[in-house]
Each structure stands twice: as C-alpha cells, then as structure tokens.
C-alpha cells in the first residue's frame, strides 16, 4: 500500500523525499488499516447474546460516536448513531451495539447502508420484535468540496419489525423511539 501512497503524493506534485513526507506513506498505510478495520469483522462476531425471556421493553443506545469514509469521495463523514431493539427472548450486552456500529462504519460506506446492515444483523442474530438505527452525520464531501454547506446534517433511519408496522403497536413503538432519541 505504501507504494500506492507514494504514487498519489507524486501525482499531486509532491516531492516524496521532502523531510515531512518521508514517513507519510507508512503512516497513511497504518491509518488506513485502522480506519478500514471493519472489513476484518462480521456483525455476528461481536454480538454475544443472552437468553432473557423477561425483557420486552425497548433497549436504546444513543449518541454512539461514529465516523466512516464516503465510498464516493473517500472523505470522512462523522456523526452519531442511535441503535434500538425490542427484545423477544434474547438480549445483547449494550457495548456490543457500539461494536456493531464500528464493524460497519469502518469501511468505505454510504450512511444508508450502515443503518441497514446494523438492523439486519440485529434482526438475524437477536430475533427481536423490532430493530432501529438512526444516524445523524456531517459529510466532509459536502463541506470541503462541491456544494460546501458547512452545517448540513444528513439523517437516515433503518426500521424493521414492529417499528414498521402500520398499527397502534407500531406507531407507539416509533413514537417511543423518537421521543427517546
């Protein structure tokens, strides 16, 4: 990967032998290993579940710090994620919800896909009554280039199960979720 970084530096007109850039390819390579570490994990690897037949109230972990890299421009988007589920008979350690966010955000991504991947994993591995993921993020590709709108925030939601139902129960679940977020 370091050779590729050298090529990029040279293509933008930099002297890769300049003192400040000599170690840059190595640093960038290590940075990319960390930023894109989500490719080395799967959601099921971080979701340790526990049987708990008595828990049927919404579980919400909100304001999970998140950063990812836009797959269109390879620029960061940064924000917060709110992950919720209503257990059926299985629960998960709360830190695992934050780890699930890390698995999918540490990849080249679009915001909409991260939420969908999180709720799909929750539905598959926890079998809850419903799952939800709301993401609020600022995209540097919109702030530093293109339209240059500094204070814009993109909000996406992925809702599954009861959160999507067009029923009193579904409306109540959505209302409670939005009130808590």
PASEKE-686128 format. One record per residue: residue in three letters; y, x, z of N, C-alpha, C in turn. Coordinates in steps of 0.02 Angstrom, whole numbers, padded with zeros to 5 digits, always signed. Example, Ala and Ser with C-alpha at 12.3 -4.5 7.8 and 13.67 -1.06 7.14 Angstrom:
// PASEKE-686128
ala-00284+00660+00390-00225+00615+00390-00165+00660+00390
ser-00112+00642+00354-00053+00684+00357+00002+00645+00394
This chain:
// PASEKE-686128
unk-00059+00041+00000+00000+00000+00000+00063+00043+00000
unk+00060+00102+00031+00119+00144+00035+00144+00164-00034
unk+00100+00175-00080+00121+00192-00149+00160+00135-00180
unk+00139+00074-00167+00174+00016-00192+00245+00011-00163
unk+00252+00027-00099+00318+00026-00067+00362+00080-00098
unk+00334+00138-00111+00371+00192-00144+00396+00168-00212
unk+00352+00134-00249+00372+00108-00315+00430+00058-00310
unk+00427+00015-00260+00481-00034-00250+00547+00003-00235
unk+00544+00050-00189+00604+00088-00172+00634+00123-00233
unk+00591+00153-00272+00615+00187-00332+00643+00137-00383
unk+00612+00078-00388+00635+00029-00438+00704+00000-00421
unk+00724+00002-00356+00790-00022-00339+00842+00034-00339
unk+00819+00094-00358+00865+00150-00366+00870+00197-00307
unk+00824+00193-00259+00825+00236-00201+00791+00303-00213
unk+00812+00352-00176+00781+00418-00176+00732+00419-00118
unk+00668+00416-00133+00617+00411-00081+00609+00475-00041
unk+00642+00529-00062+00640+00591-00024+00699+00595+00025
unk+00744+00546+00024+00800+00544+00070+00774+00538+00141
unk+00805+00573+00188+00782+00577+00257+00766+00509+00288
unk+00808+00460+00279+00798+00394+00309+00740+00355+00278
unk+00717+00375+00220+00665+00338+00184+00596+00371+00183
unk+00592+00433+00206+00529+00470+00201+00472+00433+00235
unk+00483+00404+00293+00430+00370+00330+00430+00294+00319
unk+00477+00270+00279+00482+00198+00266+00418+00168+00237
unk+00387+00197+00187+00326+00166+00160+00272+00156+00214
unk+00264+00203+00258+00214+00196+00312+00235+00141+00360
unk+00299+00138+00378+00322+00087+00425+00315+00017+00394
unk+00333+00011+00330+00328-00054+00297+00255-00076+00293
unk+00211-00030+00278+00140-00046+00274+00114-00073+00341
unk+00133-00040+00396+00112-00063+00462+00143-00131+00478
unk+00206-00140+00459+00240-00204+00470+00204-00259+00433
unk+00186-00248+00370+00151-00299+00331+00083-00314+00361
unk+00049-00264+00386-00016-00277+00419-00007-00327+00476
unk+00047-00320+00514+00061-00366+00569+00084-00434+00544
unk+00133-00435+00500+00162-00498+00476+00110-00541+00442
unk+00064-00510+00407+00013-00548+00369-00056-00547+00402
unk-00056-00538+00468-00120-00534+00504-00158-00600+00505
unk-00126-00655+00487-00160-00720+00485-00216-00723+00434
unk-00213-00680+00383-00267-00679+00334-00333-00655+00364
unk-00329-00621+00420-00389-00593+00452-00420-00641+00502
unk-00392-00702+00509-00416-00750+00557-00426-00818+00525
unk-00465-00858+00560-00475-00928+00541-00459-00971+00602
unk-00436-01031+00588-00419-01076+00643-00476-01087+00691
unk-00536-01095+00666-00593-01108+00711-00606-01050+00758
unk-00584-00989+00739-00594-00931+00781-00552-00932+00845
unk-00497-00969+00844-00452-00969+00902-00456-01034+00943
unk-00492-01084+00918-00495-01149+00953-00557-01155+00997
unk-00552-01130+01058-00606-01139+01106-00598-01208+01137
unk-00648-01249+01130-00644-01319+01153-00681-01330+01218
unk-00661-01383+01253-00692-01402+01316-00704-01477+01314
unk-00762-01498+01340-00776-01569+01345-00735-01597+01403
unk-00702-01653+01391-00662-01685+01442-00656-01759+01425
unk-00703-01800+01445-00703-01870+01425-00648-01912+01459
unk-00614-01885+01509-00564-01923+01546-00493-01914+01520
unk-00482-01869+01475-00415-01856+01449-00404-01894+01384
unk-00360-01943+01386-00346-01981+01324-00271-01989+01312
unk-00231-01949+01346-00158-01951+01337-00137-01895+01290
unk-00080-01904+01259-00056-01854+01211-00046-01786+01244
unk-00067-01734+01209-00056-01665+01229-00007-01637+01178
unk+00049-01610+01202+00100-01583+01157+00122-01515+01182
unk+00121-01467+01137+00151-01402+01150+00209-01397+01101
unk+00270-01395+01129+00328-01396+01084+00367-01331+01089
unk+00411-01322+01040+00454-01263+01036+00415-01198+01032
unk+00360-01198+00996+00322-01137+00984+00361-01096+00933
unk+00383-01036+00953+00419-00994+00905+00374-00976+00847
unk+00403-00978+00788+00363-00965+00728+00404-00928+00677
unk+00373-00881+00644+00403-00852+00584+00348-00846+00532
unk+00368-00850+00471+00322-00843+00416+00359-00812+00357
unk+00324-00802+00303+00354-00773+00243+00345-00822+00185
unk+00401-00840+00155+00402-00885+00098+00361-00854+00040
unk+00314-00892+00015+00272-00866-00039+00310-00862-00106
unk+00366-00896-00111+00404-00895-00173+00451-00835-00179
unk+00479-00813-00122+00528-00759-00124+00509-00700-00079
unk+00455-00706-00042+00434-00656+00008+00491-00640+00056
unk+00525-00692+00077+00577-00686+00128+00557-00729+00188
unk+00580-00710+00248+00559-00746+00308+00587-00817+00312
unk+00548-00859+00345+00575-00921+00373+00555-00924+00446
unk+00603-00946+00487+00597-00939+00559+00615-01006+00592
unk+00575-01025+00641+00591-01088+00674+00546-01102+00733
unk+00536-01167+00744+00493-01187+00799+00445-01241+00775
unk+00388-01242+00807+00334-01287+00789+00316-01329+00850
unk+00302-01392+00838+00280-01437+00891+00210-01462+00869
unk+00160-01450+00911+00091-01470+00895+00067-01518+00948
unk+00039-01574+00925+00015-01626+00971-00052-01653+00948
unk-00090-01677+00996-00151-01714+00980-00166-01762+01036
unk-00203-01814+01020-00227-01861+01070-00303-01851+01073
unk-00327-01824+01129-00399-01808+01134-00443-01869+01129
unk-00502-01857+01105-00555-01907+01106-00599-01889+01166
unk-00641-01839+01158-00682-01814+01214-00677-01739+01222
unk-00638-01707+01178-00634-01634+01177-00561-01613+01183
unk-00548-01561+01224-00481-01533+01230-00485-01459+01214
unk-00428-01428+01209-00424-01357+01193-00373-01326+01241
unk-00384-01263+01260-00336-01227+01301-00268-01227+01266
unk-00215-01241+01302-00149-01251+01272-00125-01189+01233
unk-00142-01129+01256-00121-01069+01220-00153-01065+01151
unk-00209-01100+01143-00243-01099+01078-00203-01135+01025
unk-00161-01183+01045-00118-01217+00997-00067-01167+00969
unk-00039-01125+01012+00008-01073+00989-00028-01022+00945
unk-00089-01005+00963-00128-00958+00922-00142-00987+00853
unk-00155-01052+00850-00167-01084+00786-00105-01080+00741
unk-00047-01089+00771+00015-01081+00733+00019-01010+00705
unk+00002-00961+00745+00004-00891+00723-00043-00878+00665
unk-00103-00906+00668-00152-00895+00615-00123-00914+00547
unk-00091-00972+00544-00068-00997+00479+00003-00975+00461
unk+00044-00959+00510+00111-00937+00493+00113-00864+00472
unk+00066-00825+00492+00065-00753+00474+00029-00742+00408
unk+00055-00776+00358+00030-00771+00289+00089-00786+00243
unk+00080-00773+00179+00128-00799+00130+00118-00874+00129
unk+00171-00913+00140+00162-00984+00153+00219-01026+00125
unk+00207-01091+00127+00260-01140+00124+00255-01180+00189
unk+00310-01203+00213+00312-01237+00278+00266-01298+00279
unk+00265-01336+00226+00224-01396+00224+00150-01381+00234
unk+00127-01326+00205+00056-01308+00210+00037-01288+00281
unk+00081-01254+00316+00065-01233+00385+00048-01294+00427
unk+00091-01344+00425+00079-01405+00464+00014-01439+00445
unk+00001-01442+00381-00060-01474+00356-00122-01436+00379
unk-00120-01369+00378-00177-01329+00399-00190-01338+00474
unk-00136-01340+00513-00143-01348+00585-00174-01416+00602
unk-00148-01470+00574-00176-01536+00590-00246-01544+00563
unk-00261-01516+00505-00329-01520+00478-00379-01486+00524
unk-00361-01426+00550-00406-01391+00596-00415-01431+00661
unk-00361-01458+00687-00368-01498+00748-00414-01557+00738
unk-00406-01591+00682-00449-01649+00667-00522-01628+00659
unk-00532-01572+00625-00601-01550+00613-00636-01524+00676
unk-00602-01484+00715-00635-01449+00770-00629-01484+00838
unk-00580-01529+00846-00574-01566+00909-00595-01639+00903
unk-00596-01665+00842-00611-01736+00831-00567-01781+00874
unk-00501-01770+00873-00456-01810+00914-00443-01879+00884
unk-00409-01921+00922-00387-01986+00898-00334-01975+00845
unk-00293-01923+00854-00241-01906+00805-00215-01837+00817
unk-00183-01808+00767-00153-01741+00772-00087-01742+00734
unk-00040-01701+00760+00026-01698+00729+00054-01627+00734
unk+00092-01609+00683+00127-01544+00683+00195-01555+00650
unk+00247-01541+00687+00315-01546+00662+00345-01476+00664
unk+00373-01454+00608+00402-01387+00603+00475-01394+00583
unk+00518-01357+00618+00589-01352+00602+00602-01278+00589
unk+00626-01261+00529+00635-01191+00513+00695-01179+00468
unk+00724-01120+00476+00777-01096+00432+00746-01046+00385
unk+00762-01054+00321+00733-01012+00268+00785-00962+00243
unk+00770-00898+00252+00816-00847+00230+00826-00847+00155
unk+00777-00872+00118+00785-00877+00045+00841-00926+00027
unk+00856-00973+00072+00912-01020+00061+00976-00993+00091
unk+00971-00948+00139+01031-00923+00173+01059-00860+00142
unk+01015-00815+00120+01036-00750+00095+01045-00747+00019
unk+01018-00795-00016+01020-00795-00089+01026-00866-00113
unk+01025-00877-00176+01025-00945-00203+01084-00987-00178
unk+01070-01042-00146+01120-01090-00126+01163-01067-00067
unk+01138-01020-00027+01174-00988+00029+01201-01040+00079
unk+01157-01082+00103+01175-01131+00154+01150-01106+00222
unk+01196-01080+00262+01180-01043+00322+01151-01085+00379
unk+01167-01148+00383+01146-01187+00440+01094-01241+00423
unk+01066-01236+00364+01017-01286+00344+00951-01275+00381
unk+00920-01330+00401+00856-01328+00436+00809-01375+00400
unk+00751-01349+00381+00701-01391+00348+00654-01417+00402
unk+00640-01482+00400+00595-01514+00448+00537-01544+00408
unk+00476-01527+00429+00417-01556+00397+00371-01584+00452
unk+00331-01632+00433+00282-01659+00480+00216-01670+00445
unk+00163-01658+00481+00096-01675+00458+00066-01718+00513
unk+00049-01779+00496+00022-01827+00543-00047-01849+00520
unk-00094-01854+00566-00161-01876+00549-00187-01924+00603
unk-00236-01963+00584-00267-02009+00631-00220-02064+00652
unk-00219-02078+00717-00180-02134+00743-00105-02128+00727
unk-00081-02067+00720-00010-02057+00705+00010-02086+00637
unk-00039-02097+00593-00026-02125+00527-00039-02200+00523
unk-00070-02228+00574-00089-02299+00571-00028-02345+00568
unk-00032-02395+00525+00019-02447+00522-00003-02503+00568
unk-00001-02489+00633-00022-02538+00684+00021-02527+00745
unk+00016-02571+00793+00054-02563+00855+00036-02497+00888
unk-00028-02482+00889-00051-02420+00920-00023-02358+00883
unk-00023-02361+00817+00003-02305+00777+00078-02297+00786
unk+00114-02352+00784+00187-02349+00794+00204-02324+00864
unk+00166-02344+00914+00177-02321+00983+00164-02246+00989
unk+00111-02222+00956+00095-02150+00958+00150-02109+00925
unk+00174-02132+00867+00229-02097+00833+00293-02098+00874
unk+00307-02154+00904+00367-02161+00944+00364-02114+01006
unk+00307-02112+01039+00300-02068+01096+00307-01995+01075
unk+00275-01977+01019+00281-01908+00993+00353-01890+00980
unk+00389-01932+00943+00458-01916+00926+00502-01914+00988
unk+00489-01956+01036+00527-01955+01098+00516-01891+01137
unk+00455-01867+01138+00440-01805+01174+00467-01743+01138
unk+00465-01744+01071+00490-01687+01033+00565-01685+01038
